[in-house]
């Protein structure tokens, strides 16, 4: 699979519809790389012309700002904005809600104004307009519970697109008690992913994994690389990693798409 970079398409004189912002997790984390590949395959199947920044993509600076290092955030943000503006990027899709929030809501104040969508929003649109067709049989009758990530849900108000995708898959969706606006964080947000646990009686991801397990699902579905890591670790802590799969919603779509 060959995915072109913005520098390559610029040299070739090709205009692409969308930039796929891969993100740090999607680039370097082995589990998140599978989501990156799934998303690229879905975009190709939909006939969407896209490119990535490749080595020109820096971290958005989300974790630095959450941890209180505004200098590092602005340094990274300005470098990314210069790159994006150089390529005259208009629309960006990302599979990371943290990247989504930073690119969409925090870059404008530094001169970076783009249309930024989450991959669940774009996939929902592609299915709605018929560019991606799903069979609806691969997961028929499978009991699935969905975890709302904080940065897609409460921060950016998107609850419907992921659930519309799951509806298209004809699954048996069971909602956890704490969902949508009342959802429980996986424990990784606010740069917590990169620091040691603070004293307490229970890890947040274990608490969330227990809630998911109580629904007796076949699959727990997420939309964020941090959430997927935390939920998978929670399943391991409860010795359920062999019984309950943790998957990104794009991976489910890819398994069910018509060729």
SULUR-V723116 format. One record per backbone hydrogen bond with DSSP energy under -0.5 kcal/mol. NH is the residue of the N-H (numbers start at 1). CO is the residue of the C=O. If there is no record, write none. Layout:
# SULUR-V723116
((NH	CO) (NH	CO))
This chain:
# SULUR-V723116
((3	1) (4	2) (6	52) (9	5) (10	6) (11	7) (12	8) (13	10) (14	9) (16	14) (17	49) (18	49) (19	91) (20	18) (20	51) (21	19) (21	93) (22	20) (26	22) (27	23) (28	24) (29	25) (33	29) (34	30) (34	31) (35	31) (36	32) (37	33) (38	34) (39	35) (40	36) (41	37) (42	38) (43	39) (44	40) (45	41) (46	42) (47	44) (48	43) (49	47) (50	48) (51	18) (52	4) (56	53) (57	54) (58	56) (65	61) (66	62) (67	63) (68	65) (69	64) (70	68) (73	69) (74	70) (75	71) (76	72) (77	73) (78	74) (79	75) (80	76) (81	77) (82	78) (83	79) (84	80) (85	81) (86	82) (87	83) (88	85) (89	84) (92	115) (93	19) (94	117) (95	21) (97	95) (100	96) (101	97) (102	98) (103	99) (104	100) (105	101) (106	101) (106	102) (107	102) (110	107) (111	108) (112	107) (113	111) (114	112) (115	90) (116	114) (117	92) (119	94) (121	118) (122	118) (123	119) (124	120) (125	121) (126	122) (127	123) (128	124) (129	125) (130	127) (131	126) (132	126) (135	256) (140	137) (141	170) (142	139) (144	142) (144	172) (145	219) (147	221) (148	146) (149	147) (153	149) (155	150) (157	153) (158	152) (159	157) (163	159) (164	160) (165	161) (166	162) (167	163) (168	164) (169	165) (170	167) (171	166) (172	142) (173	171) (174	144) (179	177) (182	179) (183	180) (184	178) (192	189) (193	188) (194	191) (195	192) (207	203) (208	204) (209	205) (210	206) (211	207) (212	208) (213	209) (214	210) (215	211) (215	212) (216	213) (217	212) (218	143) (219	143) (220	245) (221	145) (221	219) (222	247) (228	224) (229	225) (230	226) (231	227) (232	228) (233	229) (234	230) (235	231) (236	232) (237	233) (238	234) (239	236) (240	235) (241	235) (243	240) (244	240) (245	218) (247	220) (247	245) (249	222) (251	248) (252	248) (253	249) (254	250) (255	251) (256	252) (256	253) (257	253) (257	254) (258	133))
